[in-house]
Every structure is written in C-alpha cells, then in structure tokens.
Amino acid sequence: EKKSSNGIPEVINQLQLKFSAEKAGNPPQSIFIYDYHGSKVYFVPATCCDKMSELYDASGNLICHPDGGMTGNGDGKCVDFFETRTNEILLYKHKED
C-alpha cells in the first residue's frame, strides 16, 4: 500500500476525501490514530446502526472490525482493541452540515 506525502496510508486519505464529499453521518464520520500492539493504526468508527467500524494498519490494510454489526461486537478479530489502544489522535472529523 502506498503512503502519501503526509505519511498517511493512501486508503486513509481516500476515506477523508470520500467523507468530505458526503453529508455528515450520525455521528459524523471521523478517523483516529492509535498505538495498538506496538504499531500505529487508523480507526474509523461506524456512523450508524448495524455498520461495522474499521481498523487499518500503518500500511492501510484492513485488520478487523472492532465493533458494530448486528451484534455490536464487530468481527471478533481484535476484541482487545478498546482496552489496549493508547495515544489517541483525532486525524479527521467531518464538519457538521
């Protein structure tokens, strides 16, 4: 996966552009950076209902869905994410419409 000139994975930059072009969700779309298991990760919370959140690694690869979906528990592949993540940085938040 390519990183852009700002050091952010290209897929994350594309998500920011996509979100900026859409109406704000409820809650508004956002992207956070965390440290998780010794690496930088990008967390995209779900905006509504039965959608799943997304967690990307520093290369922009989708790792898992920490929460959301029909059960609210995501896909079960990173169940410790919310307990072990550290160093939260808000990278992007959609402006209210």
C-alpha positions in Angstrom: 0.0 0.0 0.0 1.3 3.4 -0.9 1.8 6.2 1.7 1.1 9.7 0.5 3.4 12.6 1.1 1.9 13.3 4.5 2.9 9.8 5.7 -0.7 8.6 5.9 -1.7 5.5 4.0 -3.4 6.4 0.7 -6.6 4.4 1.7 -7.0 6.7 4.7 -6.5 9.8 2.6 -9.2 8.5 0.2 -11.6 7.9 3.1 -11.1 11.5 4.2 -11.9 12.7 0.7 -14.9 10.4 0.5 -16.3 11.6 3.9 -15.7 15.2 3.0 -17.8 14.8 -0.2 -20.7 13.2 1.7 -23.3 14.5 4.1 -22.2 14.1 7.7 -23.3 10.9 9.3 -24.7 10.5 12.8 -22.4 10.6 14.5 -20.2 12.5 11.9 -17.5 10.4 10.2 -14.1 10.5 12.0 -10.7 8.8 11.8 -8.5 8.3 14.8 -4.8 7.2 15.1 -3.9 5.0 18.0 -1.0 2.8 19.1 -2.2 -0.8 19.2 0.1 -3.8 19.8 3.2 -1.6 19.2 2.0 -0.2 15.9 0.2 2.8 14.6 -3.4 2.0 13.5 -6.2 4.0 12.0 -9.7 3.6 13.5 -12.8 4.5 11.6 -15.8 4.4 13.9 -19.1 3.2 12.4 -21.6 6.0 11.7 -24.8 4.2 12.3 -26.9 1.2 13.2 -25.6 -2.1 12.0 -22.5 -0.9 10.2 -19.1 -2.1 11.5 -16.2 0.1 12.4 -12.9 -0.4 10.6 -9.3 -0.7 11.9 -6.4 -0.3 9.4 -2.7 -0.9 9.9 0.0 1.6 9.2 0.2 0.3 5.6 -3.5 0.9 5.0 -4.6 -2.8 5.2 -7.9 -3.5 6.9 -7.1 -5.5 10.1 -10.5 -6.0 11.6 -13.9 -4.5 12.6 -13.6 -3.8 16.3 -17.3 -3.1 16.9 -20.6 -2.6 15.2 -22.6 -5.0 13.0 -25.7 -7.0 14.0 -24.2 -8.0 17.4 -22.4 -4.7 18.1 -19.2 -6.7 18.7 -17.7 -6.4 15.2 -16.0 -9.4 13.6 -14.2 -10.6 16.8 -10.7 -10.4 15.3 -9.4 -7.7 17.6 -11.5 -8.0 20.8 -8.9 -6.2 22.9 -8.7 -3.1 20.8 -10.8 -0.8 23.0 -9.0 -1.9 26.2 -5.4 -1.8 24.9 -5.3 1.1 22.4 -3.3 4.2 23.5 -2.2 7.7 22.4 -5.4 8.8 20.7 -5.1 11.4 17.9 -8.1 12.7 16.0 -6.9 12.7 12.4 -10.2 13.7 10.8 -13.7 14.7 11.8 -16.5 15.6 9.3 -17.7 19.1 9.7 -21.4 19.3 10.7 -23.7 20.1 7.8 
